[in-house]
Structure formats: C-alpha cells, structure tokens
Amino acid sequence: MATLLIVNADDFGLEKEINTAVIRAHEEGIVTSASLLAVGDAFEHAVELAKKHPRLGVGAHLALTRGPSLKGKPLIGSETSSVTGGTGRFSKSPIIFAMRAALRLVDAGELEKEFRAQLERITSAGIPITHIDSHQHIHLAPPIFAIVIGLALEFGISWVRMPFAPVRTVGCNGDIGGKMKKALLRRLAAWNLRTLRGTKLRWADYHVGIEHAGCLREDALLRVLQELPDAVVELSCHPGADNAALNRDHPWGYCWREELAALCSQETAATVKRLGIRLVNYAGWDEEAASPT
C-alpha cells in the first residue's frame, strides 16, 4: 500500500490572511483539505474561496475556545451559559474548558446546540462537510467526544480526526511541550476509540504535525514526509500570509508564513513525488475506497 496523505490546513475562516494562504497552498503546494471555523471572523470569505476551489476538501473545525458562540448566549431566565458564561464568547483555555466538561460543569445540551449551530452554518452555506475536527483538539475531551460523534453521524460526516502519531519526530526547536502534547492527544484518542466502535465513522491511520503545530518549516516538513508509513495519514498545518498581523490578534507564536513557504516549496513537491506519496482529501479517499478494485 502506498502512503495516502491528506494535507489539512486548520483555521480556515479565522482570518482572511489565513484563507488566502490556504488557497495558495492548495493551488501551488500540497494542501488538499481544510478545516473551516464556523465562528471565524472570515467565515464568509472562506466559503467564497472554497466554492471557487471544489478540489479542496472542507471539514468542520469545531470551536469551544475561540471567538463568539453561535448558541452559547445566556439562556432565558439565567444570567450565564455553562459554555460561555455571560459574555457570549468562549474561554481561551482548552485545558480549563476540558476540565470543566470532565467535572460536568458544562451542560451537555448547550454543547450539543453549539456544535449543531456550527455544523448547520457550514452546511447552510452550501459546503459539504468531509470530516470533523476541532480548534485546539477540544473534541477529544471524553465528555465532549461523544456529543461530536453523535452529531457527525447525524450530519452524515464520515471522518473524524484521531491523532495517532506513527513515528518519533523532532519537535519544533526541540520543544518538549510539543512532544507532551502529542502524547496526551494520543492517549485521549485511544480512550475515545471505545465510543467509535460499532459506528460507521472512520479516521486516518495516523496523524502527524502535532509536534510542529505553528512551526512546520521546510526542514521539519521534509523529515515528516520521509518518515511516513504506508497508510492513510493526515498532516495538519497552519499556513498564513502575514505573521505580524496574525500574531497581534492570535499571539500563539505561530510561523504562518514559513509554513506556507514550506508547503509550496519545490523541494517539498519533489520529495512527495520521489517517495511516491499520493495526495488525497477525505472526499477523494471516500470515492477511491468505494471504487471497485
């Protein structure tokens, strides 16, 4: 079996600079897929671009830790929402939100309504959802995961992100935090397999790019490509166009412009070709798997 690689750009819809970079990385580079943020400031812009580029697979990038809620405003007769408090905006900390959810301090009904509203905003815009994942991997928190899986089945979404990493890779600048994050997410994914058993949902065999999130420069990308197994693999990335502007509004220390350059580099394209890696998206993989052999 060859390596089937889904190169997925996260945060599509967050800002126009990210949207244009995602499309450039799709047209000139190796990006085949993107995850659309329904609560992003540039959602409509992303939808417009996606419709002009039908070969780009588009999934749902669910959010509980960034931006305004679509359904999390205080309920009638209540001063606060368990999802957003009284502000109508999400917390910025995925760890705190996941802990609150684990302690049953977040109402499951409100979570379901919020995610449903985000999925409906995407489908109502005329975008078929090829897969489902989340901003800062919040969907992997066990109390939240079951809600996400139920909605994925209801909306006819076939694929869900499960971050199983196949190989030892060097984190960004030796960043131990990236390695710890990868280990935690892998453990959460393994725990959540119990929820997936018996459903029709699928996931990539492996997911790479977590250690390099926000700093997937060309040298790191080439190492990742060279270590890929013969399997269905998702590589997540975060291309962007203007580091100064993006870092001002989203101070995560990301190197968006460097990621864009890596994804579009001639050396990257040559490496993909030399290794016989087949670039696909989730919709394309569905069609290929359904075709007679």
Residue frames as qw, qx, qy, qz and C-alpha x, y, z in Angstrom:
[[0.000, 0.887, 0.463, 0.000, 0.00, 0.00, 0.00],
 [0.375, 0.470, -0.030, 0.799, 1.23, 3.49, -0.83],
 [0.168, -0.357, -0.462, 0.794, 1.17, 6.40, 1.57],
 [0.003, 0.703, 0.537, 0.466, -2.12, 8.24, 1.11],
 [0.328, -0.211, -0.336, 0.858, -1.56, 11.71, 2.56],
 [0.061, -0.854, -0.464, -0.227, -4.28, 14.20, 3.47],
 [0.376, 0.033, -0.201, 0.904, -2.62, 17.59, 3.97],
 [0.198, -0.776, -0.582, -0.141, -5.16, 19.54, 6.02],
 [0.186, 0.329, -0.174, 0.909, -4.93, 23.26, 6.76],
 [0.270, -0.585, -0.687, 0.336, -6.57, 24.15, 10.07],
 [0.122, -0.579, -0.252, 0.765, -8.19, 27.50, 10.98],
 [0.112, 0.292, 0.589, 0.745, -9.73, 28.13, 7.55],
 [0.239, -0.747, -0.504, -0.362, -12.11, 31.04, 8.16],
 [0.529, -0.558, -0.329, 0.548, -10.20, 32.52, 11.10],
 [0.059, -0.743, 0.091, 0.660, -8.73, 35.48, 9.17],
 [0.673, 0.716, 0.004, -0.184, -8.59, 36.50, 5.52],
 [0.097, 0.751, -0.648, -0.079, -4.79, 36.23, 5.58],
 [0.471, -0.192, 0.857, -0.080, -5.13, 32.57, 6.55],
 [0.726, 0.476, 0.426, -0.255, -7.81, 31.92, 3.95],
 [0.524, 0.794, -0.254, -0.175, -5.75, 33.27, 1.07],
 [0.085, -0.603, 0.793, 0.001, -2.72, 31.31, 2.28],
 [0.650, 0.039, 0.737, -0.180, -4.72, 28.08, 2.45],
 [0.725, 0.632, 0.203, -0.184, -5.86, 28.55, -1.14],
 [0.295, 0.804, -0.507, -0.096, -2.34, 29.36, -2.31],
 [0.308, -0.415, 0.852, -0.081, -1.02, 26.25, -0.56],
 [0.724, 0.288, 0.595, -0.199, -3.75, 24.28, -2.32],
 [0.631, 0.761, 0.015, -0.146, -3.11, 25.76, -5.77],
 [0.372, 0.785, -0.483, 0.108, 0.69, 25.93, -5.64],
 [0.121, -0.502, 0.800, -0.305, 1.55, 23.41, -2.94],
 [0.289, 0.016, -0.957, -0.034, 0.47, 20.14, -1.34],
 [0.325, 0.108, 0.584, -0.736, -2.59, 21.16, 0.71],
 [0.186, -0.182, -0.852, -0.455, -5.60, 19.01, -0.24],
 [0.413, -0.611, -0.672, -0.070, -8.02, 19.75, 2.60],
 [0.037, 0.353, -0.291, 0.888, -9.01, 22.44, 5.09],
 [0.278, -0.492, -0.780, 0.268, -10.99, 22.65, 8.33],
 [0.036, -0.564, -0.250, -0.787, -13.49, 25.51, 8.36],
 [0.183, -0.220, -0.616, 0.734, -14.06, 27.53, 11.53],
 [0.054, -0.678, -0.653, -0.333, -17.74, 28.45, 11.61],
 [0.320, -0.877, -0.272, 0.232, -17.13, 31.10, 14.30],
 [0.585, -0.100, 0.170, 0.787, -14.17, 32.62, 12.45],
 [0.060, 0.682, 0.092, -0.723, -14.09, 36.31, 11.59],
 [0.232, 0.464, -0.537, -0.666, -13.51, 35.45, 7.91],
 [0.539, 0.153, 0.818, -0.128, -16.01, 32.59, 7.59],
 [0.598, 0.697, 0.273, -0.287, -17.90, 34.07, 4.63],
 [0.224, 0.786, -0.504, -0.278, -14.63, 34.81, 2.83],
 [0.281, -0.306, 0.907, 0.064, -13.53, 31.20, 3.32],
 [0.610, 0.394, 0.654, -0.212, -16.84, 29.90, 1.99],
 [0.490, 0.805, -0.063, -0.329, -16.50, 32.05, -1.12],
 [0.084, 0.660, -0.721, -0.192, -12.99, 30.74, -1.75],
 [0.459, -0.086, 0.880, -0.084, -13.96, 27.13, -1.08],
 [0.659, 0.548, 0.439, -0.270, -16.73, 27.28, -3.68],
 [0.433, 0.812, -0.307, -0.241, -14.21, 28.51, -6.26],
 [0.168, 0.528, -0.832, 0.020, -11.89, 25.58, -5.47],
 [0.879, -0.140, -0.025, -0.455, -14.02, 22.41, -5.44],
 [0.789, 0.231, -0.542, 0.173, -10.98, 20.12, -5.35],
 [0.050, 0.378, -0.624, 0.682, -10.25, 21.37, -1.83],
 [0.518, -0.428, -0.740, -0.023, -11.95, 19.12, 0.71],
 [0.144, -0.487, 0.247, -0.825, -13.55, 21.12, 3.53],
 [0.500, -0.340, -0.777, 0.174, -14.32, 19.82, 7.01],
 [0.381, -0.836, -0.180, -0.351, -15.70, 21.35, 10.20],
 [0.435, 0.232, -0.531, 0.689, -13.25, 22.84, 12.71],
 [0.483, -0.725, -0.464, -0.159, -15.48, 22.90, 15.79],
 [0.261, 0.408, -0.369, 0.793, -14.65, 25.53, 18.41],
 [0.547, -0.717, -0.432, -0.016, -15.29, 25.99, 22.10],
 [0.605, -0.547, -0.066, 0.575, -12.18, 28.00, 22.93],
 [0.287, -0.122, 0.285, 0.906, -12.05, 30.75, 20.35],
 [0.088, -0.190, -0.434, -0.876, -14.35, 33.55, 19.27],
 [0.495, -0.059, 0.210, -0.841, -18.07, 34.23, 19.66],
 [0.320, 0.147, 0.926, -0.139, -20.54, 31.47, 20.38],
 [0.241, -0.151, -0.598, -0.749, -23.33, 30.84, 17.89],
 [0.601, -0.462, -0.540, -0.365, -25.65, 29.39, 20.54],
 [0.593, -0.181, -0.606, 0.498, -23.94, 29.93, 23.87],
 [0.124, -0.460, 0.107, -0.873, -25.61, 33.14, 25.00],
 [0.182, -0.033, 0.752, -0.633, -27.28, 33.04, 28.40],
 [0.135, -0.380, -0.884, -0.238, -30.48, 31.04, 28.46],
 [0.345, -0.573, -0.224, -0.709, -33.81, 32.70, 29.19],
 [0.732, -0.628, -0.110, -0.242, -34.16, 33.11, 32.93],
 [0.858, -0.290, -0.013, 0.423, -30.45, 32.54, 33.50],
 [0.063, -0.949, 0.183, 0.249, -27.63, 35.05, 33.85],
 [0.133, -0.621, 0.717, 0.289, -24.95, 32.75, 32.47],
 [0.893, 0.300, -0.252, -0.220, -24.33, 29.97, 29.99],
 [0.822, -0.422, 0.351, 0.148, -22.21, 26.99, 31.01],
 [0.792, 0.379, 0.220, 0.424, -20.48, 27.25, 27.62],
 [0.396, 0.565, 0.023, 0.723, -19.60, 30.95, 27.62],
 [0.228, -0.327, -0.473, 0.785, -20.60, 32.39, 30.98],
 [0.194, 0.785, 0.455, -0.373, -22.42, 35.68, 30.48],
 [0.130, -0.586, 0.334, 0.727, -20.21, 37.04, 27.71],
 [0.761, 0.577, 0.142, -0.262, -21.37, 35.11, 24.66],
 [0.456, 0.709, -0.538, 0.002, -17.71, 34.37, 23.90],
 [0.943, -0.078, -0.308, 0.103, -15.68, 31.23, 24.51],
 [0.605, -0.718, 0.275, 0.207, -12.90, 30.80, 27.04],
 [0.424, 0.769, -0.470, -0.092, -9.40, 30.96, 25.56],
 [0.184, -0.493, 0.838, -0.146, -8.11, 27.95, 27.52],
 [0.736, 0.052, -0.569, -0.362, -8.84, 24.44, 26.17],
 [0.377, 0.069, -0.835, 0.394, -7.42, 22.88, 29.34],
 [0.217, 0.048, 0.517, -0.827, -9.76, 24.79, 31.63],
 [0.662, 0.109, -0.163, -0.724, -12.75, 24.09, 29.39],
 [0.657, 0.105, -0.737, -0.123, -11.93, 20.38, 29.17],
 [0.183, 0.019, -0.798, 0.574, -11.58, 20.18, 32.96],
 [0.420, 0.082, 0.288, -0.857, -14.94, 21.90, 33.43],
 [0.723, 0.129, -0.421, -0.532, -16.52, 19.46, 30.98],
 [0.513, 0.102, -0.838, 0.158, -14.95, 16.48, 32.77],
 [0.024, -0.084, -0.697, 0.711, -16.38, 17.75, 36.07],
 [0.005, -0.582, -0.790, -0.192, -19.83, 18.04, 34.43],
 [0.099, -0.575, -0.263, 0.769, -19.81, 21.81, 34.87],
 [0.191, 0.257, -0.435, -0.841, -20.72, 22.31, 31.22],
 [0.681, 0.272, 0.455, -0.504, -24.26, 21.45, 30.19],
 [0.424, -0.007, 0.814, 0.398, -24.26, 18.71, 27.53],
 [0.369, 0.718, 0.589, -0.004, -27.39, 20.12, 25.94],
 [0.071, 0.934, -0.073, -0.343, -25.77, 23.51, 25.47],
 [0.326, -0.463, 0.686, 0.458, -22.67, 21.89, 23.98],
 [0.453, 0.308, 0.801, 0.240, -24.79, 19.93, 21.52],
 [0.279, 0.878, 0.365, -0.133, -26.69, 23.07, 20.47],
 [0.100, -0.834, 0.323, 0.435, -23.46, 24.99, 19.95],
 [0.347, -0.250, 0.793, 0.435, -21.85, 22.32, 17.80],
 [0.423, 0.541, 0.722, 0.088, -25.08, 21.79, 15.87],
 [0.186, 0.928, 0.135, -0.294, -25.24, 25.53, 15.11],
 [0.172, -0.670, 0.548, 0.471, -21.66, 25.49, 13.83],
 [0.386, 0.046, 0.860, 0.330, -22.28, 22.48, 11.59],
 [0.347, 0.721, 0.598, -0.053, -25.53, 23.98, 10.30],
 [0.067, 0.875, -0.109, -0.466, -23.80, 27.25, 9.46],
 [0.211, -0.415, 0.736, 0.491, -21.36, 25.37, 7.25],
 [0.316, 0.286, 0.876, 0.227, -23.93, 23.19, 5.52],
 [0.238, 0.819, 0.444, -0.274, -26.34, 26.12, 5.08],
 [0.007, 0.772, -0.322, -0.548, -23.56, 27.94, 3.25],
 [0.822, 0.510, -0.118, -0.225, -23.51, 25.12, 0.71],
 [0.156, 0.634, -0.753, 0.081, -20.30, 23.45, 1.87],
 [0.926, -0.118, -0.334, -0.128, -20.34, 19.62, 2.09],
 [0.410, -0.735, 0.504, -0.194, -18.50, 18.59, 5.27],
 [0.733, 0.355, -0.580, -0.029, -15.89, 15.94, 4.50],
 [0.638, -0.063, -0.636, 0.430, -14.57, 15.47, 8.04],
 [0.424, -0.848, -0.124, -0.293, -14.77, 16.80, 11.57],
 [0.632, 0.007, -0.435, 0.642, -12.07, 18.01, 13.98],
 [0.317, -0.890, -0.327, 0.021, -11.73, 20.92, 16.39],
 [0.162, 0.824, -0.265, 0.473, -9.84, 24.03, 17.38],
 [0.136, -0.586, 0.673, -0.431, -7.11, 23.06, 19.87],
 [0.409, 0.046, -0.911, -0.043, -8.36, 19.43, 19.73],
 [0.379, -0.171, 0.483, -0.771, -11.16, 20.17, 22.20],
 [0.805, 0.017, -0.272, -0.527, -13.35, 17.45, 20.63],
 [0.612, 0.183, -0.754, 0.154, -11.09, 14.80, 22.20],
 [0.240, -0.251, 0.618, -0.706, -12.18, 15.61, 25.76],
 [0.035, -0.141, -0.988, -0.042, -14.19, 12.43, 26.56],
 [0.228, 0.541, 0.640, -0.495, -17.46, 14.13, 27.65],
 [0.307, 0.639, -0.139, -0.692, -17.34, 16.27, 24.50],
 [0.004, 0.279, -0.852, -0.443, -16.26, 13.50, 22.13],
 [0.227, 0.333, 0.913, -0.067, -19.49, 11.51, 22.48],
 [0.300, 0.736, 0.315, -0.519, -21.52, 14.60, 21.51],
 [0.145, 0.620, -0.494, -0.592, -19.32, 15.24, 18.48],
 [0.100, -0.077, 0.955, 0.270, -19.62, 11.64, 17.29],
 [0.298, 0.526, 0.750, -0.269, -23.40, 11.71, 17.61],
 [0.295, 0.785, 0.049, -0.542, -23.59, 14.86, 15.50],
 [0.004, 0.466, -0.726, -0.506, -21.14, 13.52, 12.93],
 [0.201, 0.184, 0.955, 0.116, -23.38, 10.51, 12.39],
 [0.281, 0.691, 0.539, -0.391, -26.48, 12.69, 12.22],
 [0.235, 0.804, -0.159, -0.523, -24.93, 15.02, 9.64],
 [0.908, 0.400, 0.117, 0.042, -23.56, 12.17, 7.54],
 [0.103, 0.854, -0.509, 0.029, -19.92, 13.07, 8.17],
 [0.953, 0.116, -0.281, 0.001, -17.70, 10.04, 7.52],
 [0.696, 0.232, -0.385, 0.559, -14.36, 11.02, 9.03],
 [0.458, -0.885, -0.026, -0.082, -13.17, 12.28, 12.42],
 [0.341, 0.694, -0.530, 0.349, -9.68, 13.36, 13.46],
 [0.882, -0.470, 0.007, 0.033, -7.94, 10.90, 15.78],
 [0.181, 0.875, -0.440, 0.087, -4.34, 11.99, 16.48],
 [0.931, -0.231, 0.233, 0.161, -2.45, 8.70, 16.45],
 [0.156, 0.861, -0.453, -0.170, 1.19, 9.55, 15.72],
 [0.979, 0.174, -0.103, -0.005, 3.21, 6.83, 13.95],
 [0.760, 0.311, -0.228, 0.524, 6.81, 7.88, 14.32],
 [0.499, -0.648, -0.133, 0.560, 9.29, 9.66, 16.54],
 [0.419, 0.703, 0.162, 0.551, 9.84, 13.11, 15.16],
 [0.417, -0.120, -0.291, 0.853, 11.82, 16.05, 16.48],
 [0.021, -0.843, -0.507, 0.179, 9.62, 18.79, 17.87],
 [0.279, 0.877, 0.072, 0.385, 9.92, 22.42, 16.89],
 [0.109, 0.739, -0.448, 0.490, 13.33, 23.59, 18.18],
 [0.386, 0.071, -0.843, 0.367, 13.40, 20.55, 20.48],
 [0.425, -0.349, 0.127, -0.825, 10.17, 21.72, 22.11],
 [0.054, -0.028, -0.959, 0.276, 9.32, 19.25, 24.89],
 [0.423, 0.273, 0.401, -0.765, 5.87, 20.82, 25.09],
 [0.606, 0.335, -0.406, -0.597, 5.06, 19.63, 21.59],
 [0.385, 0.151, -0.910, -0.009, 6.08, 16.09, 22.47],
 [0.118, 0.141, 0.785, -0.591, 4.00, 16.13, 25.65],
 [0.532, 0.316, 0.073, -0.782, 1.02, 17.44, 23.69],
 [0.562, 0.262, -0.672, -0.404, 1.36, 14.64, 21.16],
 [0.215, 0.030, -0.944, 0.248, 1.48, 12.02, 23.93],
 [0.284, 0.227, 0.573, -0.734, -1.60, 13.45, 25.67],
 [0.591, 0.338, -0.153, -0.716, -3.64, 13.63, 22.48],
 [0.467, 0.207, -0.834, -0.211, -2.67, 10.10, 21.53],
 [0.028, -0.086, -0.893, 0.440, -3.85, 8.85, 24.92],
 [0.431, 0.319, 0.323, -0.780, -7.15, 10.70, 24.56],
 [0.569, 0.320, -0.492, -0.576, -7.63, 9.25, 21.08],
 [0.317, 0.089, -0.944, 0.038, -7.04, 5.73, 22.38],
 [0.169, 0.198, 0.722, -0.641, -9.55, 6.30, 25.18],
 [0.491, 0.383, 0.089, -0.777, -12.16, 7.57, 22.73],
 [0.261, 0.183, -0.849, -0.422, -11.89, 4.53, 20.48],
 [0.103, 0.248, 0.917, -0.296, -14.48, 2.89, 22.71],
 [0.363, 0.549, 0.304, -0.688, -17.02, 5.47, 21.59],
 [0.359, 0.502, -0.483, -0.621, -16.21, 4.88, 17.91],
 [0.088, -0.082, 0.986, 0.112, -16.51, 1.11, 17.96],
 [0.256, 0.466, 0.838, -0.123, -19.65, -0.06, 16.20],
 [0.288, 0.779, 0.139, -0.539, -20.16, 3.21, 14.30],
 [0.751, 0.542, 0.280, 0.252, -19.60, 3.85, 10.59],
 [0.005, 0.976, -0.202, -0.080, -17.14, 6.63, 11.28],
 [0.882, 0.196, -0.055, 0.424, -13.58, 6.37, 10.03],
 [0.248, -0.927, 0.205, 0.192, -10.31, 8.09, 10.82],
 [0.518, 0.696, -0.492, 0.070, -6.86, 8.27, 9.29],
 [0.891, -0.102, -0.373, 0.238, -4.49, 5.55, 10.42],
 [0.585, -0.283, -0.206, 0.731, -2.08, 8.20, 11.64],
 [0.058, 0.970, 0.188, 0.143, -1.98, 11.93, 12.23],
 [0.678, -0.094, -0.058, 0.727, 1.24, 13.93, 12.03],
 [0.180, 0.619, 0.127, 0.754, 2.20, 17.56, 12.51],
 [0.524, -0.791, -0.309, -0.064, 1.20, 17.99, 16.16],
 [0.682, -0.426, -0.051, 0.592, 4.76, 18.49, 17.41],
 [0.372, 0.046, 0.274, 0.886, 5.32, 21.09, 14.72],
 [0.053, 0.798, 0.595, 0.081, 1.99, 22.91, 15.06],
 [0.044, -0.985, -0.089, 0.141, 2.53, 26.52, 14.08],
 [0.139, -0.801, 0.509, 0.284, 6.17, 26.00, 13.10],
 [0.860, 0.171, 0.463, 0.127, 6.17, 23.43, 10.31],
 [0.104, 0.796, -0.401, -0.441, 9.14, 24.85, 8.44],
 [0.734, 0.485, -0.394, -0.264, 10.56, 23.16, 5.37],
 [0.212, 0.435, -0.855, 0.186, 13.24, 21.13, 7.16],
 [0.420, -0.038, 0.749, -0.510, 10.68, 19.71, 9.59],
 [0.764, 0.366, 0.095, -0.522, 8.16, 19.03, 6.83],
 [0.586, 0.506, -0.612, -0.159, 10.72, 17.14, 4.76],
 [0.022, -0.280, 0.904, -0.321, 11.63, 14.97, 7.76],
 [0.600, 0.140, 0.534, -0.578, 7.97, 14.21, 8.40],
 [0.750, 0.461, -0.191, -0.433, 7.39, 13.24, 4.77],
 [0.420, 0.483, -0.768, 0.000, 10.39, 10.93, 4.75],
 [0.108, -0.166, 0.884, -0.424, 9.17, 9.08, 7.86],
 [0.683, 0.060, 0.084, -0.723, 5.58, 8.46, 6.75],
 [0.442, -0.052, 0.895, -0.025, 4.36, 4.84, 6.82],
 [0.205, -0.099, -0.745, -0.627, 2.38, 3.14, 4.07],
 [0.044, -0.505, -0.789, 0.347, -1.04, 4.05, 5.42],
 [0.002, 0.803, 0.380, 0.460, -3.72, 6.75, 5.33],
 [0.483, -0.290, -0.314, 0.764, -2.10, 9.71, 7.09],
 [0.031, 0.937, 0.283, 0.203, -3.36, 13.20, 7.91],
 [0.512, -0.018, -0.154, 0.845, -0.82, 16.01, 8.15],
 [0.082, -0.912, -0.394, 0.078, -2.19, 19.13, 9.83],
 [0.489, 0.107, 0.051, 0.864, -0.70, 22.52, 9.02],
 [0.079, -0.841, -0.385, 0.373, -1.30, 26.23, 9.59],
 [0.465, 0.254, 0.279, 0.801, -0.34, 28.36, 6.58],
 [0.036, -0.878, -0.338, 0.337, -0.74, 32.11, 6.72],
 [0.535, 0.673, 0.182, 0.477, 0.37, 35.26, 4.93],
 [0.073, 0.750, -0.186, 0.631, 1.30, 37.97, 7.44],
 [0.611, -0.180, -0.650, 0.415, 2.98, 36.94, 10.68],
 [0.106, 0.080, -0.332, 0.934, 2.91, 40.41, 12.26],
 [0.492, -0.210, -0.133, -0.835, -0.82, 40.93, 11.80],
 [0.779, -0.213, -0.547, -0.221, -1.78, 37.38, 12.75],
 [0.565, -0.078, -0.619, 0.540, 0.47, 37.28, 15.81],
 [0.103, -0.206, 0.235, -0.944, -1.00, 40.54, 17.04],
 [0.668, -0.186, -0.088, -0.715, -4.52, 39.11, 17.07],
 [0.973, -0.137, -0.136, -0.125, -3.56, 35.49, 17.78],
 [0.007, -0.794, 0.579, -0.185, -0.39, 35.51, 19.92],
 [0.977, -0.144, 0.133, -0.088, 0.35, 31.79, 19.69],
 [0.352, -0.645, 0.594, 0.327, 3.89, 32.21, 18.36],
 [0.812, 0.351, 0.461, 0.073, 2.99, 30.60, 15.04],
 [0.200, -0.452, 0.509, 0.704, 5.15, 30.94, 11.93],
 [0.658, 0.537, 0.436, -0.296, 2.32, 31.04, 9.40],
 [0.445, 0.800, -0.274, -0.294, 4.35, 32.49, 6.54],
 [0.075, -0.524, 0.842, 0.100, 7.13, 29.93, 6.95],
 [0.563, 0.141, 0.798, -0.162, 4.60, 27.10, 6.87],
 [0.621, 0.700, 0.161, -0.315, 3.13, 28.48, 3.66],
 [0.248, 0.752, -0.569, -0.222, 6.58, 28.58, 2.09],
 [0.307, -0.292, 0.905, -0.026, 7.29, 25.00, 3.16],
 [0.629, 0.355, 0.644, -0.252, 4.01, 23.70, 1.76],
 [0.586, 0.781, 0.074, -0.201, 4.65, 25.40, -1.59],
 [0.196, -0.723, 0.581, 0.320, 8.37, 24.69, -1.93],
 [0.687, 0.471, -0.481, -0.273, 9.79, 22.85, -4.94],
 [0.134, 0.360, -0.893, 0.236, 11.77, 20.57, -2.61],
 [0.515, 0.043, 0.649, -0.559, 8.57, 19.54, -0.84],
 [0.778, 0.419, -0.020, -0.468, 6.86, 18.72, -4.14],
 [0.509, 0.518, -0.684, -0.072, 9.91, 16.79, -5.33],
 [0.129, -0.262, 0.878, -0.378, 10.04, 14.79, -2.09],
 [0.688, 0.192, 0.428, -0.553, 6.37, 13.85, -2.36],
 [0.758, 0.505, -0.265, -0.316, 6.94, 12.67, -5.93],
 [0.302, 0.518, -0.794, 0.101, 10.17, 10.81, -5.15],
 [0.245, -0.149, 0.851, -0.439, 8.60, 8.92, -2.24],
 [0.237, -0.215, -0.849, -0.421, 5.50, 8.01, -4.24],
 [0.085, 0.335, 0.650, -0.677, 3.18, 9.72, -1.76],
 [0.013, -0.493, -0.684, -0.537, -0.36, 10.09, -3.09],
 [0.073, 0.067, 0.305, -0.947, -2.06, 13.33, -2.10],
 [0.228, -0.479, -0.780, -0.332, -5.79, 12.93, -1.40],
 [0.289, -0.286, 0.303, -0.862, -8.54, 14.56, 0.64],
 [0.376, 0.039, 0.818, -0.432, -11.23, 12.90, 2.71],
 [0.695, 0.454, 0.167, -0.532, -13.85, 13.13, -0.04],
 [0.525, 0.570, -0.578, -0.254, -11.42, 11.74, -2.60],
 [0.020, -0.278, 0.941, -0.193, -10.45, 8.89, -0.31],
 [0.590, 0.213, 0.573, -0.527, -14.14, 8.05, 0.15],
 [0.713, 0.546, -0.126, -0.422, -14.59, 7.84, -3.62],
 [0.338, 0.536, -0.771, -0.061, -11.42, 5.81, -4.08],
 [0.249, -0.159, 0.893, -0.338, -12.35, 3.35, -1.34],
 [0.656, 0.330, 0.450, -0.509, -15.80, 2.89, -2.88],
 [0.554, 0.572, -0.427, -0.428, -14.43, 2.20, -6.37],
 [0.994, -0.003, 0.103, -0.035, -14.07, -1.43, -7.47],
 [0.348, -0.673, 0.582, 0.295, -10.50, -2.73, -7.46]]
